[in-house]
Amino acid sequence: MSKSQMLFEAAQKHIPGGVNSPVRAFKSVGGTPVFFKAAKGAYLTDEDDKQYIDYVGSWGPAILGHAHPEVIKTVQEKAEFGLSFGAPTAIETTMADKICEIIPSIEMVRMVSSGTEATMTAIRLARGYTGRDKIVKFEGCYHGHSDSLLVKAGSGALTLGVPSSPGVPAALASETITLTHNDADEVRRVFAEIGEQVACIIVEPVAGNMNCIPPEEGFLQTLREVCDESGAVLIFDEVMCGFRVGLQGAQGYYGVQPDLTTYGKVIGGGMPVGAFGGKKEIMSHIAPLGPVYQAGTLSGNPIAMAAGLKTLELISAEDFFETLTAKTTKLLIGLQQAADDAGIPFTTNQVGGMFGYFFSEQKNISRFAQVCQGDMERFKKFYHGMLNEGVYLAPSAFEAGFVSIMHSDTDIEQTINAAAKVMKTL
Ligand code: PMP
């Protein structure tokens, strides 16, 4: 029995499902989740001392690779001065100034401790600011697990949303409208009818929770237009794509400015951090400046700010994103070639350092329905084949992949060679 198997068994005694976040349990690929004990650069080391090239990167934060020496040094130095004060610290202002400097749409920003907190509060703020209750989101996008967002579509665009988890009140779910992602016409139709009742649209401008799905041409612009026409707040959830597809995230990449933006992952450099920010006019409705309530004991935690700021500094280096993008492209060209050589229907998506791959006959995958039509059995076989070869990919066909700046040409070539071997067995 491997150590991971033993540890997983032990974990299940006192931790529900043996994990502290469900996707870690390998439910969609089957088998035992790998327990890790160390991570450095592009590599993970498991409890049995097997090494893997990592394309999960802690689900996005590890853009500099794991345990980057400068980030670790900053955290260690900062820790000497105390772990938490629950009172203002100078580094929080440095962080806020830095975010506002990088992202033109953000005039004010509040730090929180997770992406879920960021999106939950952005929605409360949009509701408080507009005095409206309805929100619009898209099927296949994930925005954390707050009640208003754990909602799936009813039977038609304008029917009541239904809870996607027990414990979410139906009355609350009924205020969430779930539309088809990347369908600009549907958005226009719905807004023509009920736009004036909508507090906000929340969208992942590059979706990373239904595999990796870029916005179709004009989709984000349409969201901007209907929000301008109706007075709804446009929220870009850049928890995943922020500081990942480019320094200015998706809004910089596609040139569409939201009213509010939410962040997490990269902005914390591996520490538990989230943030929401945007127009001063809206942000000034947040307590203590305004009446919309939000708070956090560990918000703006100095160690987390230090890790995040150092990460932002290092990714601001010239050519950082060109290099990261080139590495990602090299990986995807190689994977495609490996699949083509083995005669396996396969396609990929990429935006900057974020990617997706699909076992599908279709090319140009841009809809959630297309993702669902992928060959899930083949995905599972590929997943376990790659794991066996020492390549750690996201254990679900509905997650994006991430490359770090520490992935060397050799790492990528090794990954492609492993894929070529595994593809032949599918
Ligand atoms: N929004 C998006 C786009 C995400 O990808 C995630 C997490 N994967 C969240 C929100 C929630 O963030 P957290 O897990 O930090 O609560």
Boltz pocket constraint, residues with backbone or C-beta under 6 A from the ligand:
constraints:
  - pocket:
      binder: B
      contacts: [[A, 59], [A, 113], [A, 114], [A, 115], [A, 116], [A, 117], [A, 119], [A, 142], [A, 143], [A, 144], [A, 145], [A, 204], [A, 208], [A, 209], [A, 237], [A, 238], [A, 239], [A, 240], [A, 264], [A, 265], [A, 273], [A, 274]]
      max_distance: 6.0
